[in-house]
Amino acid sequence: MKICIVRHGQVPHNALKRYNLRDEDLNQVGVEQAEELRDKIKDIKFDIIISSPLERAKHTAEIININNYEIIYDDRIKERSCGSLSGIQLESTNREEYWNYYTTLKQGTSEDIKLFFERIYDFIDELKTKDYNNVLIIAHSGVSKAFSGYFEGIKDGKFLNRGLKNCEIKEYMLE
């Protein structure tokens, strides 16, 4: 099965470089990014689209779904909860540690990275039981980091720079 994962388009907290718990919609840049992606992938045939239920992912999925595929929403591919870090500038925390799989530091009440990855891995493992050939997943930067860990290995545990940019797409093969 081929899996194409996309990170949603830009939202206000991305532009402000802040952690965020609010369920924000795309800003104008995010809408334009999704429209550009739609034009790039319009000729690719998918069996289904699976999206995070968060507004930014849902809106991205709606924009790029030019061929009217069924869209399923799955809570397991929501972004990692930043907890009490919500509203804080990204640079005011140790981002390397926040996205370090082997960290022993707890930053606020953020979701534990290992539990977050386990949630994403459970989603991917369930996909193996489905009879799809080509799946499009619309999710988040953190989710794309967990996909990287699943398909490319944990390696040194550093995931800060292993996530997708807004409306970037990456392909994996699920055996």
MOWOZI-V906758 format. One record per pair of residues at least 12 apart in sequence whose ideal C-beta (glycine too) atoms are under 8 Angstrom apart, sorted by sequence separation. I is the first residue (numbers start at 1). GAP is how many residues later the second one is. If there is no record, write none. Layout:
i-><I,I>
gap-><GAP,GAP>
//
This chain:
i-><12,15,49,98,101,11,58,94,100,101,149,11,15,93,99,145,148,11,12,58,98,148,10,11,14,49,101,9,10,145,8,144,145,10,11,144,9,10,49,51,53,57,144,9,46,48,49,50,51,52,53,142,151,8,9,45,47,48,49,50,51,52,53,85,141,9,10,37,41,46,48,49,50,51,52,85,120,124,141,147,9,42,48,50,54,84,85,141,9,34,38,42,52,53,54,83,84,85,121,147,8,30,34,38,51,52,82,83,84,116,120,124,144,37,50,52,83,120,9,31,35,38,82,83,30,34,81,82,117,121,25,26,30,34,80,81,116,120,6,23,24,25,80,23,24,31,117,23,26,80,117,25,26,81,80,4,4,4,76,77,99,8,76,11,8,76,77,99,113,128,9,76,127,128,8,101,8,74,9,124,8,9,8,101,6,9,103,102,101,100,101,6,100,101,99,100,21,77,79,80,99,100,21,79,99,20,21,77,78,79,80,96,98,19,77,79,80,99,22,79,96,21,78,95,19,20,77,19,20,69,19,18,19,18,18,19,17,18,64,17,17,19,64,61,60,58,57,57,57,48,56,47,50,47,49,50,51,52,54,47,48,49,50,51,52,46,47,48,49,50,51,52,45,46,49,44,46,52,44,41,60,3,3,1,1,41,1,40,4,6,8,37,1,2,4,6,8,36,1,2,3,4,5,6,7,8,37,1,2,4,6,7,33,34,1,3,5,7,33,7,30,7,29,30,5,5,5,3,14,7,10,7,9,10,6,7,8,9,5,7,8,7,6,7,6,6,5,4,5,4,4,5,3,4,2,3,2,3,2,3,1,2,1>
gap-><12,12,12,12,12,13,13,13,13,13,13,14,14,14,14,14,14,15,15,15,15,15,16,16,16,16,16,17,17,17,18,18,18,19,19,19,20,20,20,20,20,20,20,21,21,21,21,21,21,21,21,21,21,22,22,22,22,22,22,22,22,22,22,22,22,23,23,23,23,23,23,23,23,23,23,23,23,23,23,23,24,24,24,24,24,24,24,24,25,25,25,25,25,25,25,25,25,25,25,25,26,26,26,26,26,26,26,26,26,26,26,26,26,27,27,27,27,27,28,28,28,28,28,28,29,29,29,29,29,29,30,30,30,30,30,30,30,30,31,31,31,31,31,32,32,32,32,33,33,33,33,34,34,35,36,37,40,42,43,43,43,44,44,45,46,46,46,46,46,46,47,47,47,47,48,48,49,49,50,50,51,51,52,53,54,54,54,55,56,57,57,58,58,58,59,59,60,60,60,60,60,60,61,61,61,62,62,62,62,62,62,62,62,63,63,63,63,63,64,64,64,65,65,65,66,66,66,67,67,67,68,69,69,70,71,71,72,72,72,73,74,74,74,77,78,80,81,82,83,84,84,85,85,86,86,86,86,86,86,87,87,87,87,87,87,88,88,88,88,88,88,88,89,89,89,90,90,91,92,95,107,121,124,126,127,128,129,129,130,130,130,130,131,131,131,131,131,131,132,132,132,132,132,132,132,132,132,133,133,133,133,133,133,133,134,134,134,134,134,136,136,137,137,137,138,139,142,144,152,156,156,157,157,157,158,158,158,158,159,159,159,160,161,161,162,163,164,165,165,166,167,167,168,168,169,169,170,170,171,171,172,172,173>
//
